[in-house]
Amino acid sequence: MTTFDDLLQEVGEFGIYQKTVFFLICVATAIFSYLYVGIVFLSVTPNHWCRSPGVAELRNKCGWSLEEEWNYTLPPDRVGRSSYSRCERYDIEWNATSISCENPLSFFQNGSAGLPLTTCDDGWVFEDGSFPSIVTEFGLVCSEAWKVDLSQACLNLGFMFGTIVLGFGADTYGRKCCFLFSVFATSVAGLAVAFASNYIWFTIFRTLQGLLSKGGWLSAYVLITELVGMEYRRTVGIVNQMCFSFGMILLAAVAHLIPAWRSLQLTATIPNFCFLIYYWFMPESPRWLLSRKKKEEAMKVLQKMAKKNKHTFSTNIETVQIEDCDIELKDPSVIDLVKTPQIRKHTLILMFNWFASALVYLGLVMRLGIMGGNIYINFFISGVVEIPAAIIIILLIDRVGRRFPFAAGNFLAGASCLITAIIPNANLHWLKAIISSLGKLGITVAFLMVCFVNTELYPTFLRNFAVSVCSTLCDIGGIVAPFILYRLAAFWVEMPLVVFGVIALIAGVLVLLLPETMGVTLPETIEEAENIGREKKTVPKANYELVALHSSVEASNNRKPAPEKIITS
C-alpha cells in the first residue's frame, strides 16, 4: 500500500519544481503584507489645527509667525499633548478691522480668558509639506478620527468571513482556482480603493479586499505544503511567513519613495495582476485532485514534477485508485471543543492567545504611525526584527519544546510594552525604539508558535476544525486593535502599550498551563487528547511532525493530516 508521501519521494520531495512554485508563492506573500499593514501609510496624520476664517489674511497682514498664529487663535490643549488645541478654536470673527496685530486678544475683555470656543466647523489646516493621506483628504481627525479605526476593522472583518468562504471554495474548486480568483478580485478592488471618491466608498472597497484576499493567500499556502514532502513542511511554512516580513521591509522603502496615498495604493495593487500569469506556472494540488478522484490530472502533475526534478516516475495511472476509508470518521463539532475538561482548557487558552497575538502584533505595527520620529525607518526596523523570530523558532522548537518559546515570546512582548510605556520621551526615543522592537520580536514568536501548538493538542478528526475555530479570534483581535490604539492614545499616547503589555503577559501565563507536545504522539481520539501531558508516548521526529493542514484554509497552520492512502498494483 502506497501513501501520497511515498509518491512524493519518488518524484522528489522538494526539488526544483517545488522550489520554483514556492518562490512564486513567497512573492505573493510579500505583496500581501501591504494589504494587512498598509493602513500605517494610508492614514498618516500630520500636524493639524482648526481653520479660522480670516486668520490667513490677518497673518499675512501682521507678519505673524506660525507659532504666533497658534497662540492668538487657538486655546491650550486640554489633555496636554501639545501647546495648542488641534480640535478647538476661539469663536472669533478674525476679519474684524478693529483687531490689533500686536495683541489681537486685548480687544476682548480679560484677554483669552472666557472666550467662547467652537469646533473645527470650517475644516482643518495641515502642516506644510505633509503628503496626502486618507486623513487629510477625508478629514479624519478629531471627532472623525474613529473612522480610521473603522476602516481597518472592516478590513479584518472581511478577512474573517472571506477566509471561511474562500476556504470552502478551495476545498470545492481547488487551491489554484481559488488563489487566481482571489488575486484578480483583490486587484480590482484595490484599484477601486485608489480611486475612491469619499470615505464611505474607501471603506466599502477595503472591506471587499478583505473578503477576497486572505482566503486566496492561504489557499496558495496550503498548496505549497501539499506539494512538498513531510520533512519540509515546517520549514516551508516558516520561510513563507518570513516573506511577509520581507514585504514589510520593502513596503517601507516604497512608501518613502511614493508617500501620496493614492499613488501608493496603485503601486501596491498593480503588481498583483502579474500573479495571474501563475496560471501557467502553478499546478493544482495533486493531493487535492486525488481527494476529488481526478486521478488523470493528478498523475499529469506528478509526472511533470518528476520530469522537472529529474526523477523517474513510472506509476501507471490505470493502476492507481483511492482507497475507500474503512473507518467511519466522526464529524467535528463545536461541542467537542468544550465538552471534556482538558480540551476545554486548551480551547479557551488558545483562543485567547490567537486574540492576544493579533491584537498586540497589529497594535504595535499601527502604533508606528503615531509614535513620532521617522515613520519609514521605524516601519523598516519593525519588519527587520521579525526575521530573527522565525530563526529562533527553527532552532528551538525541536530542542527545548513548544511551551517555553511560546510563553517566552508573550512575556518578552508584554514586558517590552510596559517598559516602553514608562520610559520618558525626552532624549530617549532611541531606547524606546529598541525595547519596542524587542516587543515586536516577542509577539512575532508567539504568533508563529500558536499555529504549531494549536495543531498538536487535538485529535485527528477534530484538529483542523479546532484550528479554524480558535484562529477566528485572530481576526477579532485585528478588528479591536485600531480602536484600542487610537482611542486610548487620544488620552495618553502610551496607554495602548499598557493594555497590550497586560494582555501579552496574561497570554504568557496561560501558555504555561498547556502541556508540552514535543515528541508526543499526535492524539487520534478524545481520550488521547485528554491524556496529553499525563503520559507521553514518544515517536520518531518524522511521525510527530505529521499534523493536520488538510483542506481548511481558515488557519495558516504548518502541519498536515495523514495523507490519503493510494493502492498501486
LOSE-876236 format. One record per residue (C-alpha): residue number from 1; residue in one letter; x, y, z. Coordinates in steps of 0.05 Angstrom, whole numbers, plus 5000, padded with zeros to 4 digits. Each point is the difference from the previous one (the first is absolute). Example, Ala and Ser with C-alpha at 12.3 -4.5 7.8 and 13.67 -1.06 7.14 Angstrom:
BEGIN
[pt 1,A,[5246,4910,5156]] [pt 2,S,[5027,5069,4987]] 
//
This chain:
BEGIN
[pt 1,M,[5000,5000,5000]] [pt 2,T,[5028,5067,4979]] [pt 3,T,[4986,5068,5032]] [pt 4,F,[5003,5066,4964]] [pt 5,D,[5064,5017,5036]] [pt 6,D,[5031,4937,4970]] [pt 7,L,[4983,5029,4931]] [pt 8,L,[5032,5066,5019]] [pt 9,Q,[5063,4963,5018]] [pt 10,E,[5001,4970,4931]] [pt 11,V,[4989,5065,4963]] [pt 12,G,[5043,5042,5048]] [pt 13,E,[4978,5028,5067]] [pt 14,F,[5028,5070,4990]] [pt 15,G,[5033,5003,4932]] [pt 16,I,[5007,5057,4951]] [pt 17,Y,[4927,4996,4982]] [pt 18,Q,[4975,5010,5071]] [pt 19,K,[5053,5053,5013]] [pt 20,T,[4976,5040,4939]] [pt 21,V,[4928,4997,5023]] [pt 22,F,[5021,5017,5071]] [pt 23,F,[5037,5062,4975]] [pt 24,L,[4939,5024,4962]] [pt 25,I,[4956,4992,5061]] [pt 26,C,[5051,5036,5044]] [pt 27,V,[4997,5060,4953]] [pt 28,A,[4925,5001,5007]] [pt 29,T,[5007,4996,5076]] [pt 30,A,[5047,5060,5000]] [pt 31,I,[4951,5042,4960]] [pt 32,F,[4942,4978,5045]] [pt 33,S,[5034,5035,5059]] [pt 34,Y,[4980,5068,4972]] [pt 35,L,[4927,4983,5006]] [pt 36,Y,[5007,4977,5072]] [pt 37,V,[5042,5058,5028]] [pt 38,G,[4998,5053,4945]] [pt 39,I,[4951,5042,5041]] [pt 40,V,[5061,5028,5036]] [pt 41,F,[5018,5039,4937]] [pt 42,L,[4930,5011,4973]] [pt 43,S,[4978,5035,5064]] [pt 44,V,[5061,5042,5017]] [pt 45,T,[4975,5057,5044]] [pt 46,P,[5042,5063,4994]] [pt 47,N,[5000,5058,5048]] [pt 48,H,[4933,5038,4994]] [pt 49,W,[4957,5054,5030]] [pt 50,C,[4933,5033,4989]] [pt 51,R,[4990,5046,4941]] [pt 52,S,[4977,5068,5025]] [pt 53,P,[4966,5045,4947]] [pt 54,G,[5040,5063,4988]] [pt 55,V,[5063,4977,5038]] [pt 56,A,[5041,4987,4938]] [pt 57,E,[4989,5071,4975]] [pt 58,L,[5014,5029,5069]] [pt 59,R,[5063,4960,5007]] [pt 60,N,[5026,5027,4933]] [pt 61,K,[4980,5070,5019]] [pt 62,C,[5033,4998,5068]] [pt 63,G,[5060,4957,4982]] [pt 64,W,[4986,4949,5054]] [pt 65,S,[5042,4937,5006]] [pt 66,L,[4963,4934,5002]] [pt 67,E,[5011,4995,5075]] [pt 68,E,[4971,5070,5010]] [pt 69,E,[4939,4981,4960]] [pt 70,W,[4989,4939,5044]] [pt 71,N,[5008,5040,5064]] [pt 72,Y,[4949,5053,4978]] [pt 73,T,[4948,4956,4967]] [pt 74,L,[5001,4933,5036]] [pt 75,P,[4987,4983,5073]] [pt 76,P,[5049,4956,5039]] [pt 77,D,[4993,4925,4992]] [pt 78,R,[4957,4972,5056]] [pt 79,V,[5036,4933,5003]] [pt 80,G,[5069,5029,4995]] [pt 81,R,[5023,4965,4937]] [pt 82,S,[5024,5065,4970]] [pt 83,S,[5001,5075,5015]] [pt 84,Y,[4936,5013,4961]] [pt 85,S,[4935,4964,4986]] [pt 86,R,[4994,4962,4935]] [pt 87,C,[4925,4993,5003]] [pt 88,E,[4975,5066,5027]] [pt 89,R,[5008,5074,4984]] [pt 90,Y,[4977,5066,5027]] [pt 91,D,[4932,5019,4973]] [pt 92,I,[5022,5068,4973]] [pt 93,E,[4989,5038,4935]] [pt 94,W,[5073,5012,4983]] [pt 95,N,[4983,5044,4940]] [pt 96,A,[4978,5057,5046]] [pt 97,T,[5038,5064,4984]] [pt 98,S,[5008,5018,5074]] [pt 99,I,[5045,4941,5016]] [pt 100,S,[5071,5020,5019]] [pt 101,C,[5060,4966,4968]] [pt 102,E,[5043,5007,5063]] [pt 103,N,[4951,4970,5049]] [pt 104,P,[4935,4981,4966]] [pt 105,L,[4968,4970,5062]] [pt 106,S,[5008,5065,5039]] [pt 107,F,[4938,5025,4963]] [pt 108,F,[4959,4950,5041]] [pt 109,Q,[4987,5010,5074]] [pt 110,N,[5047,4956,5042]] [pt 111,G,[5040,4980,4939]] [pt 112,S,[4992,4927,4981]] [pt 113,A,[4969,4981,5067]] [pt 114,G,[4927,4984,4991]] [pt 115,L,[5001,5004,4925]] [pt 116,P,[4948,4955,4968]] [pt 117,L,[5027,4937,4966]] [pt 118,T,[4975,4963,4940]] [pt 119,T,[5019,4938,4961]] [pt 120,C,[5033,4997,4932]] [pt 121,D,[4937,5013,4961]] [pt 122,D,[5039,5033,4944]] [pt 123,G,[5049,4943,4992]] [pt 124,W,[5073,4990,5018]] [pt 125,V,[5067,5027,4979]] [pt 126,F,[5053,4947,4991]] [pt 127,E,[5074,5014,5009]] [pt 128,D,[5037,5023,4939]] [pt 129,G,[5038,4944,4966]] [pt 130,S,[4952,4944,5021]] [pt 131,F,[4982,4950,4947]] [pt 132,P,[4928,4982,4982]] [pt 133,S,[4971,4943,5042]] [pt 134,I,[4929,4977,5013]] [pt 135,V,[5003,5042,5063]] [pt 136,T,[5016,5065,4965]] [pt 137,E,[4954,4987,4940]] [pt 138,F,[4939,4975,5039]] [pt 139,G,[5011,5042,5063]] [pt 140,L,[5008,4940,5047]] [pt 141,V,[5024,5038,5061]] [pt 142,C,[4970,5021,5067]] [pt 143,S,[4928,4977,5003]] [pt 144,E,[5008,4963,4934]] [pt 145,A,[5063,4963,5019]] [pt 146,W,[4962,4937,5019]] [pt 147,K,[4986,4988,4926]] [pt 148,V,[5073,4980,4989]] [pt 149,D,[4989,4946,5053]] [pt 150,L,[4936,4978,4966]] [pt 151,S,[5032,4993,4931]] [pt 152,Q,[5054,4953,5028]] [pt 153,A,[4948,4962,5041]] [pt 154,C,[4958,4989,4938]] [pt 155,L,[5061,4973,4963]] [pt 156,N,[5011,4949,5056]] [pt 157,L,[4926,4984,5002]] [pt 158,G,[5006,4984,4926]] [pt 159,F,[5060,4956,5015]] [pt 160,M,[4960,4960,5050]] [pt 161,F,[4939,4986,4956]] [pt 162,G,[5039,4997,4934]] [pt 163,T,[5047,4946,5026]] [pt 164,I,[4941,4956,5016]] [pt 165,V,[4967,5009,4932]] [pt 166,L,[5064,4993,4959]] [pt 167,G,[5022,4942,5044]] [pt 168,F,[4937,4964,4979]] [pt 169,G,[5014,5020,4928]] [pt 170,A,[5071,4972,5004]] [pt 171,D,[4974,4933,5024]] [pt 172,T,[4946,4999,4946]] [pt 173,Y,[5033,5030,4938]] [pt 174,G,[5074,4993,5016]] [pt 175,R,[5057,5039,5031]] [pt 176,K,[5025,5028,4934]] [pt 177,C,[4932,5023,4977]] [pt 178,C,[4985,5034,5066]] [pt 179,F,[5067,5035,5001]] [pt 180,L,[4994,5028,4929]] [pt 181,F,[4929,5023,5013]] [pt 182,S,[5022,5034,5064]] [pt 183,V,[5058,5035,4965]] [pt 184,F,[4956,5028,4945]] [pt 185,A,[4943,5022,5045]] [pt 186,T,[5047,5031,5052]] [pt 187,S,[5038,5038,4946]] [pt 188,V,[4936,5029,4971]] [pt 189,A,[4977,5020,5070]] [pt 190,G,[5068,5031,5012]] [pt 191,L,[4994,5043,4939]] [pt 192,A,[4931,5022,5024]] [pt 193,V,[5031,5020,5067]] [pt 194,A,[5051,5044,4964]] [pt 195,F,[4944,5038,4965]] [pt 196,A,[4950,5002,5058]] [pt 197,S,[4966,5068,4999]] [pt 198,N,[4983,5002,5074]] [pt 199,Y,[5009,4964,5066]] [pt 200,I,[4939,4956,4993]] [pt 201,W,[5023,4971,4933]] [pt 202,F,[5070,4993,5027]] [pt 203,T,[4975,4957,5058]] [pt 204,I,[4954,4958,4955]] [pt 205,F,[5056,4984,4952]] [pt 206,R,[5049,4984,5057]] [pt 207,T,[4949,4953,5029]] [pt 208,L,[4994,4965,4933]] [pt 209,Q,[5075,4993,4998]] [pt 210,G,[4997,4965,5067]] [pt 211,L,[4945,4954,4977]] [pt 212,L,[5037,4980,4937]] [pt 213,S,[5073,4998,5020]] [pt 214,K,[5021,4961,5062]] [pt 215,G,[4964,4936,4981]] [pt 216,G,[5034,4999,4933]] [pt 217,W,[5068,5012,5031]] [pt 218,L,[4989,4943,5048]] [pt 219,S,[4979,4956,4942]] [pt 220,A,[5069,5011,4969]] [pt 221,Y,[5032,4985,5067]] [pt 222,V,[4962,4935,5005]] [pt 223,L,[5019,4983,4929]] [pt 224,I,[5075,5003,5012]] [pt 225,T,[4995,4960,5064]] [pt 226,E,[4964,4946,4960]] [pt 227,L,[5054,5000,4946]] [pt 228,V,[5060,4987,5045]] [pt 229,G,[5021,4940,5041]] [pt 230,M,[4983,4993,5073]] [pt 231,E,[5068,5020,5028]] [pt 232,Y,[4999,5066,4960]] [pt 233,R,[4931,5024,5020]] [pt 234,R,[5020,5035,5064]] [pt 235,T,[5058,5037,4967]] [pt 236,V,[4957,5020,4941]] [pt 237,G,[4947,5028,5046]] [pt 238,I,[5049,5041,5041]] [pt 239,V,[5038,5028,4940]] [pt 240,N,[4935,5018,4966]] [pt 241,Q,[4981,5042,5061]] [pt 242,M,[5070,5031,5000]] [pt 243,C,[4984,5026,4930]] [pt 244,F,[4943,5039,5032]] [pt 245,S,[5053,5036,5041]] [pt 246,F,[5042,5012,4938]] [pt 247,G,[4938,5031,4969]] [pt 248,M,[4995,5048,5059]] [pt 249,I,[5073,5021,4990]] [pt 250,L,[4987,5012,4926]] [pt 251,L,[4937,5039,5015]] [pt 252,A,[5038,5049,5044]] [pt 253,A,[5045,5017,4941]] [pt 254,V,[4943,5005,4950]] [pt 255,A,[4959,5045,5046]] [pt 256,H,[5060,5045,5010]] [pt 257,L,[5007,5009,4925]] [pt 258,I,[4925,5005,4987]] [pt 259,P,[4968,5032,5062]] [pt 260,A,[4934,5024,4969]] [pt 261,W,[4948,4949,5019]] [pt 262,R,[4965,4992,4933]] [pt 263,S,[5066,4991,4963]] [pt 264,L,[5024,4951,5053]] [pt 265,Q,[4935,4960,4994]] [pt 266,L,[5008,4995,4925]] [pt 267,T,[5074,4981,5006]] [pt 268,A,[4983,4944,5049]] [pt 269,T,[4939,4975,4960]] [pt 270,I,[5023,4997,4928]] [pt 271,P,[5054,4946,5012]] [pt 272,N,[4944,4954,5024]] [pt 273,F,[4975,4994,4929]] [pt 274,C,[5067,4969,4982]] [pt 275,F,[4982,4941,5045]] [pt 276,L,[4948,4979,4949]] [pt 277,I,[5056,4971,4958]] [pt 278,Y,[5007,4948,5055]] [pt 279,Y,[4945,4964,4962]] [pt 280,W,[5055,4972,4955]] [pt 281,F,[5052,4988,5055]] [pt 282,M,[4962,4977,5061]] [pt 283,P,[4970,4930,5001]] [pt 284,E,[4937,4977,5034]] [pt 285,S,[5014,4960,5063]] [pt 286,P,[5005,4927,4980]] [pt 287,R,[4980,4980,5070]] [pt 288,W,[4935,5040,4992]] [pt 289,L,[4989,4971,4930]] [pt 290,L,[5006,4929,5027]] [pt 291,S,[4952,5017,5056]] [pt 292,R,[4950,5022,4946]] [pt 293,K,[5014,4936,4961]] [pt 294,K,[5032,5037,4942]] [pt 295,K,[5055,4949,4991]] [pt 296,E,[5021,5018,4930]] [pt 297,E,[5011,5073,5016]] [pt 298,A,[5038,4981,5064]] [pt 299,M,[5045,4953,4962]] [pt 300,K,[5016,5053,4948]] [pt 301,V,[5022,5047,5055]] [pt 302,L,[5043,4946,5033]] [pt 303,Q,[5032,4981,4934]] [pt 304,K,[5016,5073,4986]] [pt 305,M,[5030,5007,5069]] [pt 306,A,[5043,4938,4989]] [pt 307,K,[5025,5026,4933]] [pt 308,K,[5019,5069,5027]] [pt 309,N,[5033,4968,5061]] [pt 310,K,[5037,4951,4954]] [pt 311,H,[4969,4940,5034]] [pt 312,T,[4968,4939,4969]] [pt 313,F,[4926,4990,5013]] [pt 314,S,[4975,4935,4972]] [pt 315,T,[4933,4991,5035]] [pt 316,N,[4945,4982,4950]] [pt 317,I,[4939,5043,5008]] [pt 318,E,[4954,4941,4986]] [pt 319,T,[5028,4963,5060]] [pt 320,V,[4987,5056,5051]] [pt 321,Q,[4935,5007,5038]] [pt 322,I,[4981,5034,5065]] [pt 323,E,[4982,4952,5055]] [pt 324,D,[4933,5009,5032]] [pt 325,C,[5007,5013,5073]] [pt 326,D,[4981,4939,5041]] [pt 327,I,[4991,5039,5064]] [pt 328,E,[4940,5045,5009]] [pt 329,L,[5027,5068,5019]] [pt 330,K,[4966,5042,5052]] [pt 331,D,[4979,5069,4978]] [pt 332,P,[5029,5055,5043]] [pt 333,S,[4956,5050,5037]] [pt 334,V,[5008,5060,5045]] [pt 335,I,[4975,4957,5058]] [pt 336,D,[5062,4956,4994]] [pt 337,L,[5044,5061,5013]] [pt 338,V,[4969,5013,5069]] [pt 339,K,[4970,4934,5021]] [pt 340,T,[5059,4969,5038]] [pt 341,P,[5042,5036,5053]] [pt 342,Q,[5070,4999,4968]] [pt 343,I,[4977,5016,4929]] [pt 344,R,[4955,5055,5027]] [pt 345,K,[5060,5030,5036]] [pt 346,H,[5043,4996,4938]] [pt 347,T,[4946,5032,4957]] [pt 348,L,[4990,5060,5045]] [pt 349,I,[5075,5011,5009]] [pt 350,L,[5014,4995,4926]] [pt 351,M,[4941,5046,4982]] [pt 352,F,[5027,5053,5047]] [pt 353,N,[5070,4992,4971]] [pt 354,W,[4976,5007,4928]] [pt 355,F,[4964,5063,5021]] [pt 356,A,[5059,5028,5040]] [pt 357,S,[5051,4985,4946]] [pt 358,A,[4960,5036,4946]] [pt 359,L,[4981,5058,5045]] [pt 360,V,[5070,5014,5025]] [pt 361,Y,[5034,4987,4932]] [pt 362,L,[4954,5045,4960]] [pt 363,G,[4997,5052,5056]] [pt 364,L,[5076,5006,5002]] [pt 365,V,[5003,5007,4924]] [pt 366,M,[4946,5053,4997]] [pt 367,R,[5031,5037,5059]] [pt 368,L,[5058,5018,4954]] [pt 369,G,[4954,5051,4968]] [pt 370,I,[4990,5040,5065]] [pt 371,M,[5065,4991,5040]] [pt 372,G,[5038,5056,4965]] [pt 373,G,[5068,4997,4967]] [pt 374,N,[5011,4975,4930]] [pt 375,I,[4942,4954,4984]] [pt 376,Y,[5038,4967,4942]] [pt 377,I,[5061,4982,5042]] [pt 378,N,[4957,4976,5057]] [pt 379,F,[4959,4956,4954]] [pt 380,F,[5063,4972,4967]] [pt 381,I,[5028,4981,5068]] [pt 382,S,[4934,4969,5019]] [pt 383,G,[5004,4954,4940]] [pt 384,V,[5073,4983,5011]] [pt 385,V,[4990,4976,5071]] [pt 386,E,[4950,4948,4977]] [pt 387,I,[5053,4961,4962]] [pt 388,P,[5036,4975,5063]] [pt 389,A,[4933,4975,5027]] [pt 390,A,[4996,4947,4946]] [pt 391,I,[5073,4980,5010]] [pt 392,I,[4990,4994,5075]] [pt 393,I,[4941,4953,4989]] [pt 394,I,[5038,4956,4951]] [pt 395,L,[5058,4994,5049]] [pt 396,L,[4960,4988,5064]] [pt 397,I,[4935,4965,4983]] [pt 398,D,[5030,4930,4997]] [pt 399,R,[5052,5013,5054]] [pt 400,V,[4965,5033,5059]] [pt 401,G,[4928,4986,4980]] [pt 402,R,[4939,5041,4982]] [pt 403,R,[4976,5028,5066]] [pt 404,F,[5063,5038,5021]] [pt 405,P,[5011,5042,4937]] [pt 406,F,[4924,5011,4995]] [pt 407,A,[4995,5027,5071]] [pt 408,A,[5067,5037,4995]] [pt 409,G,[4976,5037,4937]] [pt 410,N,[4938,5025,5036]] [pt 411,F,[5040,5020,5063]] [pt 412,L,[5051,5037,4958]] [pt 413,A,[4945,5037,4963]] [pt 414,G,[4962,5018,5064]] [pt 415,A,[5061,5023,5039]] [pt 416,S,[5026,5041,4941]] [pt 417,C,[4933,5036,4991]] [pt 418,L,[4996,5018,5074]] [pt 419,I,[5072,5023,5004]] [pt 420,T,[4993,5042,4936]] [pt 421,A,[4939,5034,5029]] [pt 422,I,[5036,5025,5062]] [pt 423,I,[5063,5024,4965]] [pt 424,P,[4997,5077,4994]] [pt 425,N,[4999,5027,4930]] [pt 426,A,[5053,5054,5012]] [pt 427,N,[5065,4979,4967]] [pt 428,L,[4984,4926,5006]] [pt 429,H,[4966,4986,4934]] [pt 430,W,[5056,4952,4981]] [pt 431,L,[4990,4959,5063]] [pt 432,K,[4924,4997,4991]] [pt 433,A,[5011,4978,4928]] [pt 434,I,[5047,4944,5020]] [pt 435,I,[4956,4972,5055]] [pt 436,S,[4938,5007,4957]] [pt 437,S,[5036,4960,4946]] [pt 438,L,[5013,4945,5050]] [pt 439,G,[4926,4998,5014]] [pt 440,K,[4986,4992,4926]] [pt 441,L,[5050,4943,4998]] [pt 442,G,[4966,4966,5059]] [pt 443,I,[4929,5005,4973]] [pt 444,T,[5023,4974,4932]] [pt 445,V,[5028,4938,5034]] [pt 446,A,[4935,4991,5037]] [pt 447,F,[4959,5010,4937]] [pt 448,L,[5040,4946,4963]] [pt 449,M,[4999,4952,5059]] [pt 450,V,[4924,5002,5010]] [pt 451,C,[4993,4967,4931]] [pt 452,F,[5044,4941,5020]] [pt 453,V,[4971,4989,5069]] [pt 454,N,[4928,5005,4976]] [pt 455,T,[5009,4942,4952]] [pt 456,E,[5033,4953,5050]] [pt 457,L,[4949,5002,5056]] [pt 458,Y,[4938,4972,4965]] [pt 459,P,[4981,4931,4973]] [pt 460,T,[5005,4988,4926]] [pt 461,F,[4925,5005,4984]] [pt 462,L,[4996,5066,5038]] [pt 463,R,[5069,5031,4986]] [pt 464,N,[4986,5041,4938]] [pt 465,F,[4932,5023,5025]] [pt 466,A,[5031,5021,5067]] [pt 467,V,[5053,5043,4966]] [pt 468,S,[4946,5032,4956]] [pt 469,V,[4956,5018,5060]] [pt 470,C,[5057,5023,5045]] [pt 471,S,[5033,5042,4946]] [pt 472,T,[4935,5039,4989]] [pt 473,L,[5021,5039,5062]] [pt 474,C,[5061,5024,4960]] [pt 475,D,[4956,5042,4955]] [pt 476,I,[4959,5024,5059]] [pt 477,G,[5065,5025,5030]] [pt 478,G,[5014,5036,4935]] [pt 479,I,[4931,5033,5004]] [pt 480,V,[5010,5024,5071]] [pt 481,A,[5073,5023,4993]] [pt 482,P,[4990,5067,4965]] [pt 483,F,[4945,5022,5048]] [pt 484,I,[5044,4985,5061]] [pt 485,L,[5061,5033,4968]] [pt 486,Y,[4971,5065,4974]] [pt 487,R,[4946,5013,5052]] [pt 488,L,[5044,4988,5061]] [pt 489,A,[5058,5038,4969]] [pt 490,A,[4954,5061,4997]] [pt 491,F,[5004,5002,5076]] [pt 492,W,[5071,4977,5010]] [pt 493,V,[5044,4979,4942]] [pt 494,E,[5030,4942,5039]] [pt 495,M,[4935,4973,5029]] [pt 496,P,[4991,4949,4943]] [pt 497,L,[5068,4970,5018]] [pt 498,V,[4977,4989,5071]] [pt 499,V,[4939,4962,4975]] [pt 500,F,[5041,4960,4950]] [pt 501,G,[5052,4983,5053]] [pt 502,V,[4949,4975,5050]] [pt 503,I,[4964,4957,4948]] [pt 504,A,[5066,4970,4975]] [pt 505,L,[5022,4983,5071]] [pt 506,I,[4933,4966,5014]] [pt 507,A,[5008,4961,4936]] [pt 508,G,[5069,4977,5022]] [pt 509,V,[4976,4976,5067]] [pt 510,L,[4944,4961,4967]] [pt 511,V,[5049,4966,4953]] [pt 512,L,[5035,4971,5061]] [pt 513,L,[4935,4962,5015]] [pt 514,L,[5005,4963,4934]] [pt 515,P,[5036,4933,4996]] [pt 516,E,[5066,4992,4963]] [pt 517,T,[4989,4964,4933]] [pt 518,M,[5071,4991,4975]] [pt 519,G,[5011,4926,4985]] [pt 520,V,[4929,4981,5020]] [pt 521,T,[4958,4957,4955]] [pt 522,L,[4946,5039,4964]] [pt 523,P,[4933,4982,5032]] [pt 524,E,[4951,4961,4959]] [pt 525,T,[4942,5000,5049]] [pt 526,I,[4969,5044,5052]] [pt 527,E,[5028,4955,5054]] [pt 528,E,[5071,5007,4974]] [pt 529,A,[4993,5076,4996]] [pt 530,E,[4976,5001,5072]] [pt 531,N,[5062,4962,5022]] [pt 532,I,[5052,5045,4966]] [pt 533,G,[5050,5020,5053]] [pt 534,R,[4979,4944,5047]] [pt 535,E,[5033,4943,4962]] [pt 536,K,[5046,5013,4942]] [pt 537,K,[5010,4954,4942]] [pt 538,T,[5063,5017,4963]] [pt 539,V,[5003,4988,4926]] [pt 540,P,[5051,5014,4945]] [pt 541,K,[5007,5072,4979]] [pt 542,A,[4973,4986,4931]] [pt 543,N,[4935,4974,5029]] [pt 544,Y,[4982,5053,5050]] [pt 545,E,[5013,5054,4950]] [pt 546,L,[4944,4973,4956]] [pt 547,V,[4939,5041,5023]] [pt 548,A,[4937,5026,4969]] [pt 549,L,[4998,5053,4947]] [pt 550,H,[4952,4965,4951]] [pt 551,S,[4951,5044,4964]] [pt 552,S,[4982,5054,5049]] [pt 553,V,[5032,5065,4979]] [pt 554,E,[4969,5035,5060]] [pt 555,A,[5065,4996,5039]] [pt 556,S,[5072,5006,4978]] [pt 557,N,[5023,4939,5039]] [pt 558,N,[5064,4964,4981]] [pt 559,R,[4982,4926,5004]] [pt 560,K,[4964,4949,4957]] [pt 561,P,[4949,4945,5014]] [pt 562,A,[5015,4928,4986]] [pt 563,P,[5008,4995,4924]] [pt 564,E,[4949,4966,4956]] [pt 565,K,[5012,4927,4990]] [pt 566,I,[5012,4977,4929]] [pt 567,I,[5000,4929,4976]] [pt 568,T,[5049,4982,4945]] [pt 569,S,[4999,4934,4964]] 
//
